[in-house]
Amino acid sequence: MKKRVGYLMGTAVITALMLGSGPSLASSHREAPNVTKMPKVDSTDFYMFRSYEPGRSAFVTFIANYQPLEIPGAGPNYYTMDPDAIYEIHIDNDGDAKEDLTYQFKFNNILRNGGKGITLNIGGKELPIALRHAGQVTAADDGDLGEVEDYTITQITGDQRAGTRATVTAANGGATSFRKPFDNVGKKTTPDYPTYANQYIYSIAVPGCATPGRVFVGQRAEAFAVNLGPTFDLINYVPIDGASFPGGITQSRQNDDLVGKLNVTSIALELPIACVTGSGNGVIGAWQTAALPQARLLNPKASYANMSQQGGAYVQVSRLSAPLVNELVIGLPQKDTFNAAKPTGDAALADYVTNPTFPAIVDLLFRAPVNATLGTNFSNIAPSNLPRNDLVAAYLTGIKTLNQQKTVTGSEMMRLNTAVNPTPRDQQKTLGVAADDLAGFPNGRRPGDDAVDITLRVAMGRLCYPVPINGVQTDLGLCKPADAPVGNAPLTDGAPISAAELQNVFPYLNSPLSNSPRTLGTSTIPNP
């Protein structure tokens, strides 16, 4: 009877969500006031997983996405990276919350033809055209493309600013500069975009590593599924899975505001496991950042080559590892503080994890409707186990039996146990560890993991209930079911994602949408 009451209470809470407002959901899209001013350096999603492309299980793939909500066909300048910024992927392989390896990406936008781009003779005058391209773009160094983007990769061992620097080069030929493909303008410009973009997947020589890795930087289709618009609209749906609750939301691509509609810019890096685990226990922590020079002086007579003067030390303005942390966990006054902080400074923000506000918001908004519906007198419907050791494990320390590092330092990082074998794409479970797929979130994160549903359930106490591990329902010992009255409810935003909808090869995310000829408004994701 107690179990039945708990279930009814959970469904009543979800039904009541229609009646009030709730927090916004996005993995990290425009999540902090300051970073909204600088979208080119806005971190949007971070993925880290054992490579599941057949034959690549000895590698770890990192995907750091930037520039949220890229509209297909948003010409004429599209989505170049910021040449003043540095974009970085950091790896801690011993658990002290300090980077042991950093891969730093620096971009250079090049206007060809002596800084003129493509020119045309108009009445005897040779004039630059207004567009980046003036013909079909199919080759890696196509003459019809007047502006190109190149980038360099630097491996930094130790401190990200004071450590030992080494240049990452192409495995074949030793080139020190790589090219980013032109965004997907449309079928007329690039008839076969996947073939065109695949020319920019490079095999790289990783300093100090005997086995080559791979890199790709370029535009990709969004893979973060979220029911964004209706969620902002006072949660204008019943966010419980309709398969188990009449009236609940039905899983459908129609509920998704990003997948199949928008693009993002990805930095995808695949590295041999043996070269990133160091002297730890095989569990690595990682996060992505972007930084800009501290000082900026705008040029009142700006030109392509001299828009502004930049100087001073690099200042971190964007940071991301686990999804939804800055949206649902960190308080509004400290969102940009979090973006600027290193993991070693996370103790100053730990109260947001140990004493989270999101479940309390749910309680404030919906406790009365729940009690009215059930005829009960519950004093609180938020998890009562304060401090929230379950969230500390998920966000700050790793789970002891799954992905805790050799040294345990409370810090917000994505943690991956590299000893856990990758799950083949077509066998992956979208709920990751909660569905007995130990290779999924929160043990790292794959593109096909449903981060919104997982995060909602964990926030409301899912880890207080036994979770299946290798087929056995296992009590993690973090809290008890009685601590989380709605922790076992199938919370969802109704926007599904699965690995089967994505590529089974590096860089995993699908080719970007172009919207020419027009395709937006359809409910299907692009074919892998």
N, C-alpha and C positions, 0 to 999 in steps of 0.2 A: 504494500500500500504506500509506503514511504517513497519508493521508487516512482510509482505512478503519480503521486502528488508533485514530486520533483519535476517530472516531465511536463505535467500540466502547467506548473508554474513557469517552466522555461518557455513553453509555447505562448503562454499568456503574456509574458514579457515581450516576446517578439511581436505578437499581434499589437501590443500597445505602442510599439515603436512608431506606428503610423500616426500617432496622435501628437507627437512632439518633435523637437529638433534633435539633431545629433551631430557629431563631429564629421568633418570631411574625410574622405578616404582617397589617398593616392600614394604610390610607393614613395616618391619624393619629388613630386612635380609642383614647383612653385610653393614649397612648403614653409618658407621663412621670408619675413618681410624684405630683408636686404637682398637676397639672391633673386627675387623677382625683378630687380633692376638690371640684372646681368645674366640673361638666359643662356648665353653661350657657355657659361661655367656652372650651370645648374646640374648637379648630379641627380639622375632620375631613378635608376635601378642598378643594383650590383648583384651579379651572379657569380658563384664560385662552386664548382662541382668536379668530381672525377669525370673525365671525358668519356662519354658513352657512344661516341662515333665508333663503329666496329674497328677493332685493331688499335685503338688509341687509349686503352684503359690505364696505361702507365703515365698518363698526363693529367694535369689539372687545368681546367679552363676558367679564366677570369673574364667577365664581360662587365665593363664599366660604361654605362650609358649616360649621355649628357644631352642637353637641349630638349626640354620637354615640349610635347604637343606640336610637333612639326607638321604643318599642313601640307599634304601632297600638292605639288604644283605651285608652291609659294615662291614664284619667281619675281624679279629676274635674278636676284642674288642668292637665293636658296640658303643653305645652312652651313656656312663655313665655320671652322673652329676659330677661337680667338688666338691670334699669333702672339699676343702679349702675355697669355696665361701659360701655366704649366699644369698638366693633367697627370695624376699619379695614381698608381695602384701600390699599396703598401702591404707587406706580408710580415707577420710576427710568427716565428716558428718555435719559440720557447715559452711563450706565455707571460712575458713581462710587460705586455701592452706597449712595447716599443718596436718600431719597424726594424727588422733584420735585413730585409730586401725591399727596395723601392724601384719601380719601373716608371720612369718619368718620360712623358711625351710632350714634345715641343713642336708647334706647327709654324709653317711659313707659307703665307699666301703669295703666289708669284704671278704677276701680270707679265705675260710673255711679250716678245717683240720689243724689247727695250723699254718695258713699262707702258706700252701702248695697248697691249692686247691685240685683238684682230682689228685691222684697219681696212677701209674701203676708199677707193679714189672717187671722190664726188666733185665733178667739174674741175678736175686738176688739183684738188686738194685731198691729201691723204689724211683721213680722219678716223679716229677710233670709234668703233661701234658701241652702242649702249649695252650690249649683252655680253655674257660670259662666253657664249658659243655662237657659231654661225653656220652650223652644218651638223651632219650626223656624227655622233661620238661613239666609236666602237673600240678603238685601240687604246693601249695603255699610254701612249704619248701622241694622241690625236691632234693634228694640226688645226682642226676646227674648234678646239677648245682654247680660248684666249687667256683664261686664268686657271691655274692649277694649285693644288695644296700638297705640299710635302711635309714630312715630319721626321724627327729623329727620336730614337729611344735610348735612354741612358739607364743603365743598371747602377743603383747606389747601394753599397753594402754598409750597413750601420745606419747612423743618423741620416735622415733624408736630406739635410743641408750640409753637414760636415763629414759625411761618410766617404768611402772610397768610390770614385766614379769610374765607370767603364762603358764604352760605347757598344751598343748592340748592333750587329751588322747582319747583312744578308748572308745566309749560309752558302749561297752560290755567288761567288764574285766579290764578296766583301763590301758591298755598297753600304754606306753609312746613312743614307737617306731613303725614305720610303714614300710612296705616293698614295694619297686618299682618292678614291674614285669620285667623279662628279655625281651629284645627287640624281635621283631618278626623275628626270624632267618629263619624260613621256615616251611613247612608242615611236614617234617620228624621230626624236633625237637619238634614242637608244632602243632599237627594236628588240634586242635580247639582253635585258639588263643583267640577269643572273650570270650569263657568260662574260659580259663586260666586267662586272664587279669581281668575279673570281680571279681575274688577272692580278688583283691586288691582295691576294692571300700569299703572304711571304713566308718562306722557311727562314728562320733566323738562327744565328750562332749566339747562344747565350753565354756570356763571359763566365768562365769557370765550370762550364757544364759540357760534358762530352756529347750529349744528345741534342740535336737541334729542336727548337720550338717553332711555333707559328704565330703570326700576327695578322690581324685585319683591322683596319680603321675605315669606317664608312657608314653611310646611311642604311638603316634597317627598318623593317616594319615593327611597330610596337608589339610587345608580347605581354605587357602588363594589363591583365583584364580587370576592369573595375566599372561598376555601375555608378559613374561619377555624377551625372546630372541629377537624377532622381534622389541620390543621397544628399546632395546639397539642398534639394527641395524638401527639407524636413523629413528625410527618409520616406519618400513617397512610394513605398512598397512594403510588403510584409516579409522581412528578411529572415525567413526560415525556409529550408528546402521544401518545396511543394511536394516532393516525392514522399515525404514523411508526415506532412501536415497540410490538411485541406485549407486552401486559401493562401498558402505560402507561395513565394515566388518560384516560378519555373526557370530552371537553368536554360539560358538562351543567349546566343550571340547578340540578339536584339537588345539585351540589357547592357551591352558593353559600349562604352564611349571612346575607347582607345584602339583596341585590337580590330584590325580591318578598316581603320579609319585614319589613323595618324602614324607618323614615323618618329624616329629618334636617331641620334648619332652614337654609334657603338665603337668602343675600343675593346677589341677581343684579343686576348693573349693566352696562348696555350704553352705551358711549361712542363718539363718532366718532373714527376713527383720527387724523384731522388735529388733534384736540384733546389727544391724549395723547403724541404722538411728540416734541414739543418740537424742540430743535435737534440731536438725535442723528442716527443713521443709519437710523432706522426700526425698530430693534430695541428693545423695551422689556423691562424686568425688573419683576417684581411679586411681592408676597407679602401674606398676610393676617395680622392680629394681633387679639388682644383684651387689654384692660388693665383693671385694677381700682384703686380708690383705695388708697393705701398703708396707711392706718389704718382699722380697723373695730372698732366698739364695739357689742356686742350689747345690745339693749334687754331687760331682764328682764321687762318688761311689754309685750311686743311686740304690735303691732296691724298691720293691713294698711298703714296710712299711716306707721307708724314701727316697722319691724322692727329697724333698727340705725342707727347714725350712722357715716357714711363721711367720710374726710378725707385730706388730703395729696395729693401728686403721684400721677398715674396710673402704675402699675407694670405693665409688659407681662408677662403670664403664659402666653400662648399665641402660637405663630407657626407658619406653614406656607406653603410654596410647592411645591417638588417633592415628590411622594408618597414615602413610606417612608424619608425621610432619618432621622427621629428613631427609627424602628423598627430599621432595618438598618445604619445608619452610625454614629450618635452613641452613645458608650458610656454605660452606665447612670448613672454619677456625674454626667455632664454633660447629661443629657436636659433637665432643667429650666433649666440654664444656656443651652442652645440656645433654648428657648422664650422666655427673657427677653432674648436678645441681638438687637442690630441686625445687618444684613448687614455693616456696616463692622467689626464685631468678630469676624467669622468666621475670621480668621487664627488665632485662639487654638484653634480646633477643626479646623484644616485637616488635622492628622495622621490624623484618622478617615477622610478622603477619600483622601489620598495613600498611606496604609498601612492599608487597611480590614481589619477583623477578621472580617467575615462570610465571605469566601472562605477565610480561614484556619480558621474553624470547620468548614466543609465538608471541608477537607483533614484536619483532626484526626479527624473522625468517620469519614470514608469512604475514606481513602487505602488502608488495609489491605484492606478488602473489594474495592476495585478491583484492587489488585495480585494478590489471591488469585483473582479471577475471570478476569483476563487472563493470569496467569502472568508478570506484569511486575514491575519494581522501580522504579516511579516515586517520585522523592523528594518530589514536591509536585504536587498537582492544582489548586492555586489559581493564578490568574494571577501570573506572576513579574515582570512589568514594574513594579517599585517604584522610585520613586514612581509611582502609578497615574495617568498623565497622561490616560488615557481617562476616568476618573471625574472628574478635575479639570475636563475639558472639559464633561462632562455636567452636573455639579453647580455648579461654581464660576466658570467663565469663558464658557460657551457654546461651541459648536462653530464653529471659524473659518469654515468654508465655509457655515454655516447661520444661526446666531443669536448671533454675537458682537456686543457693543455697540461704539459708537464709542470709548469708553474701556474698557479691560479691567481690571476690578478683581475679584480673587478674592473671591467672596461667593456664598452660597447663595440664589439667586433663580430663579423661573420666568422663562425668557426666550422672547420671541416675536418672530419676524421678521414684521412687519406687511406686508411686501412680498410674502410668499408667499400666493398666492390660496387662499381656503378651498376645501376639497374638499366637494362636495355630500354630504349625509348618507348616501345610499344607495351612494356610491362610496368611503366612508371605509374605511381598513384599520385593524384593531384594534391592530396592532403599530406604527402610526405610521411614523416615519422609517425604521425597520428594514425596513418593507415598501414602501418607496418612496412613502410618503404624507407629503410634507414639511410638510403643515399639521398634523401630529399630534405627539404627545409623542416626544422631549423639546423640540420646537419649540412651546412652550406645552403645553397639555393640554386635550383635549376629553372630554366625558362618556363617549364611546364608545371611548376608548383603554384598552386592557387594561394598566393600570399595574403590576399584579403581575407578569405575564409579562414585560413590557418591563424592569422593574427587575431581576428575577432574571437575565435574560440579560445585561444590561449589567454587573451586578455580577460575573458570572463570565467577562466578557471578550468580549462580542459585538462591541464596537466595535474589537476587534483584528482582526476579519475584514472584508473588503470589504462595504459596504452598498450597496444599489441606490439610485442617485440619478438620477432621470429616465431610468430604464431601463438605466443603466450601472453595473456593479459598481465601486465607488469605494473606494480605500484612503484612509482618513482620516489616515493617517500618525501615529496616536497610539500604536500598538503593533503587534505582529506576531502572526499566528496561532500561532506557536510559543510565544508568551508565555502563551496561554490554552488549555490542552488541552481544556477542555469548553466553550469560548466559543461554539461553533457548535451545541450541543445544544439542541433545542426545549423548553427548560424551561417548565413551566406548572403552575399549581395546579388546572387543570381547571375553573375557574369563569369562563365566558366572559361578555363584554359586547360589544355593538355599538351603534353610533349608530342603527341601524334599529329598535332596541327602545325608543328614546327619542323625545321630541318633536322636530319639525323647526322649531319656533318658540320664541322666547323665552318663558319662561326655561329651555327645553330639558329639564330634569328632569321626570319624570312627576308627575302628581298623587299625593298621598300615599295610602297604604293606610289603611283604617279598621278592618277586622276586625269590622264590624257591618253587615250579617250576616257571620258568620264566613267568612273566605276563606283564612286562614293554613294552611299545610301543602300548598298547591298548588305546582306547580313552574313556573308561568308568571308572567312579569312582567306588570304591568298594561298594557293597551293604551295607546299614546301618545294 
